[in-house]
Amino acid sequence: MRFQGAEDRWRERLGKLRDVVRQELVTRQLARHLPPPPCRILDVGSGQGTQALRMAAAGHHVTALDASRELLDLLEAGIEPGMDITAVQAEAERLGELFEPGSFDAVLCHGVLMYFDDPGPLLAGLARLLAPHGVLSLLVRNGDALAMRPGLLGDWQGALRGFDERSYVNRLGVPARADRLGELAARLGVLGLEVTEWYGVRVFTDALPDDAPVPEGLGDLLAAEERAGRTDPYRGVAALTHLICQLQSGGTGRPSA
């Protein structure tokens, strides 16, 4: 996965406004769809563990998987007494070796698909790990709005490329890839997963500087972002798309014939 080597740049942005908006919105959106605690949750590409720690604090049994020892150290430093959370250092490509099919009630995969040229094998691996009627939470770069950020920043050549291309270099300086909602939903359907809801993340704040501080009026900002993220047409131009998927009856997580 191409993210490796960008951990220091990622850490520099933790706690800044764009990070806070992303994490808070995903937490709120996800809370509407998770089974009540305790359920078994796998966080693939957990990074510093913001979501994993929050899920564990809510009473869920959490397994957090990431390839970066540096980021897992941050996660483990945040574990408090009473939290049931296990950190696993491994590549996402090894899911099939590490876990039995149907092992989890919910699988989170946030900000990971964008670093895979072909997300198909990873999507299939995530789906196989779901118990019957399990929930898959995906956070992806929104390929339907790839021109928005460069356009708002006055990068007109970048905006023009965004209309036609899927590949881009993200703000960490890492080559990445975007997904279009309709196409991704179709790929998930082949695996027996139905997109039951989707949200936009960072409609208004995505073009802000990486070091933008958290303002005093954060509550109103988050309320506006949260409403935009569930409201058309705003959610369709968000930087990130958050998909909530459910394994359907008879679904196996394997491509249908």
DANORLIN-V134590 format. One record per pair of residues at least 12 apart in sequence whose ideal C-beta (glycine too) atoms are under 7 Angstrom apart, sorted by the first residue. I is the first residue (numbers start at 1). J is the second residue. D is the distance in Angstrom with one decimal. If there is no record, write none. Layout:
[[I;J;D] [I;J;D]]
This chain:
[[1;67;6.6] [1;91;6.7] [1;92;6.5] [1;115;4.7] [1;116;6.7] [2;115;4.6] [2;174;5.6] [2;175;6.0] [3;115;5.0] [3;174;6.2] [4;67;6.3] [4;68;7.0] [6;172;4.5] [6;173;7.0] [6;174;5.1] [7;68;5.3] [7;70;4.9] [7;71;5.9] [9;172;4.8] [9;173;6.9] [10;172;6.3] [13;210;5.5] [14;48;6.2] [16;210;6.5] [16;211;5.9] [16;212;6.1] [16;213;6.9] [17;205;6.3] [17;208;6.1] [17;212;4.3] [17;213;6.3] [17;214;5.2] [18;202;6.7] [18;205;6.0] [18;206;6.9] [18;208;6.1] [18;210;6.8] [18;212;6.6] [20;214;5.5] [21;202;5.7] [21;205;5.1] [21;222;6.9] [21;225;5.7] [22;201;5.7] [22;202;6.1] [22;240;6.9] [23;50;4.7] [24;222;5.7] [25;201;5.0] [25;225;6.0] [25;226;6.0] [25;229;5.9] [26;51;6.5] [26;110;6.4] [26;139;6.2] [26;201;6.4] [26;242;6.0] [27;51;6.6] [27;54;5.6] [28;226;6.1] [29;199;4.8] [29;242;5.5] [30;137;5.5] [33;135;5.8] [33;197;6.7] [33;244;4.7] [34;106;5.7] [34;135;6.4] [35;105;5.6] [37;58;5.5] [37;59;3.3] [37;60;4.9] [38;59;5.3] [38;60;5.6] [38;61;5.5] [39;60;5.5] [39;105;3.9] [39;106;6.1] [40;61;5.1] [40;103;6.8] [40;104;4.8] [40;105;4.9] [41;55;5.2] [41;60;5.0] [41;61;6.9] [41;62;4.9] [41;104;6.4] [41;105;6.9] [41;106;4.8] [41;108;6.7] [42;63;4.9] [42;65;6.7] [42;104;4.5] [42;107;4.8] [42;129;6.2] [43;62;6.4] [43;64;4.7] [43;65;6.8] [43;108;4.5] [44;65;5.3] [44;92;5.3] [44;95;7.0] [44;107;6.5] [44;108;6.7] [44;109;4.5] [44;112;6.2] [44;126;6.6] [45;66;5.9] [45;92;6.0] [45;109;6.2] [45;110;6.7] [45;111;6.6] [45;112;3.8] [46;64;3.7] [46;65;6.2] [46;66;4.9] [46;75;6.3] [47;66;5.9] [47;71;4.8] [48;71;5.1] [48;74;4.1] [48;75;5.8] [49;64;5.6] [49;74;6.6] [49;75;2.9] [49;78;6.0] [51;108;6.0] [51;110;6.6] [52;64;4.0] [52;75;6.3] [52;85;6.1] [53;75;6.8] [53;78;5.0] [56;83;4.0] [56;84;6.1] [56;85;4.2] [57;83;6.3] [61;84;4.7] [62;84;6.7] [62;85;4.4] [63;86;5.0] [63;88;6.2] [64;85;6.2] [64;87;5.1] [64;88;6.9] [65;88;4.6] [65;90;5.7] [66;89;6.7] [67;89;6.8] [67;90;6.7] [67;91;5.0] [69;89;5.7] [72;87;4.9] [72;89;5.7] [75;87;5.7] [92;112;6.2] [92;122;5.9] [95;125;4.3] [95;129;6.4] [96;125;5.7] [99;129;5.5] [101;128;4.9] [101;129;6.6] [102;130;6.7] [102;131;4.8] [103;129;5.5] [104;129;5.2] [104;130;6.3] [104;131;6.4] [104;134;6.4] [105;131;5.3] [105;134;5.3] [106;134;6.1] [106;135;4.4] [106;137;6.8] [107;126;5.2] [107;129;5.6] [107;130;6.0] [107;134;7.0] [107;136;5.2] [108;137;4.6] [109;126;5.7] [109;138;5.5] [110;139;3.8] [111;139;5.5] [113;138;6.7] [113;140;5.1] [113;179;6.3] [114;140;6.3] [114;141;4.6] [114;176;4.3] [114;177;5.4] [114;178;6.7] [115;176;6.0] [117;177;6.6] [120;187;6.8] [123;187;6.3] [123;188;6.7] [123;191;6.3] [124;191;6.0] [124;253;6.6] [124;254;6.8] [124;255;6.9] [127;191;4.3] [127;192;6.8] [127;193;5.7] [127;247;6.8] [127;253;3.3] [128;253;3.8] [128;254;6.9] [130;247;4.6] [130;253;6.1] [132;247;6.6] [133;246;6.2] [133;247;6.0] [134;247;4.9] [135;244;6.6] [135;246;5.7] [136;193;6.0] [136;245;4.2] [137;244;6.0] [138;243;4.5] [138;245;6.8] [139;201;6.8] [139;240;5.7] [139;242;5.1] [140;179;4.4] [140;184;6.7] [140;240;6.8] [140;241;5.4] [141;176;6.4] [141;178;4.1] [141;179;6.6] [141;240;6.3] [142;178;6.4] [142;238;5.8] [142;239;6.1] [142;240;5.9] [142;241;4.5] [143;166;5.7] [143;178;3.5] [143;179;5.1] [143;180;4.1] [144;180;5.3] [144;181;6.1] [144;236;6.2] [145;236;6.7] [145;237;4.5] [145;238;6.6] [145;239;6.9] [146;162;3.7] [146;168;6.4] [146;178;5.1] [147;159;4.4] [147;162;3.2] [147;163;5.2] [148;237;5.4] [149;206;5.7] [149;207;5.6] [149;239;6.2] [150;162;6.0] [152;207;4.1] [153;207;5.6] [166;178;5.2] [171;210;6.1] [181;198;6.4] [181;241;5.7] [184;243;6.9] [188;245;5.6] [190;255;5.1] [190;256;5.7] [191;253;5.7] [191;254;7.0] [191;255;6.3] [192;247;5.8] [192;248;5.3] [192;251;2.5] [192;252;6.1] [192;253;6.3] [192;256;6.9] [193;245;4.3] [193;246;6.9] [193;247;5.8] [193;251;6.7] [194;245;6.4] [194;246;5.6] [194;248;5.5] [195;243;5.3] [195;245;5.3] [196;244;5.4] [196;245;6.7] [196;246;5.2] [197;244;4.5] [198;241;6.1] [198;242;6.5] [198;243;4.9] [198;244;6.8] [199;229;4.5] [199;230;5.6] [199;235;6.0] [199;242;4.4] [200;228;6.6] [200;229;4.3] [200;234;6.5] [200;235;3.3] [200;236;6.8] [200;238;2.8] [200;241;6.4] [201;229;5.9] [201;238;5.5] [201;239;6.9] [201;240;4.0] [201;242;5.4] [202;225;7.0] [202;238;5.7] [202;239;4.5] [202;240;5.9] [203;225;6.1] [203;228;4.0] [203;229;6.2] [203;234;5.1] [203;235;6.9] [203;237;6.6] [203;238;4.6] [204;224;6.5] [204;225;6.0] [204;228;6.5] [205;225;6.6] [206;239;3.8]]
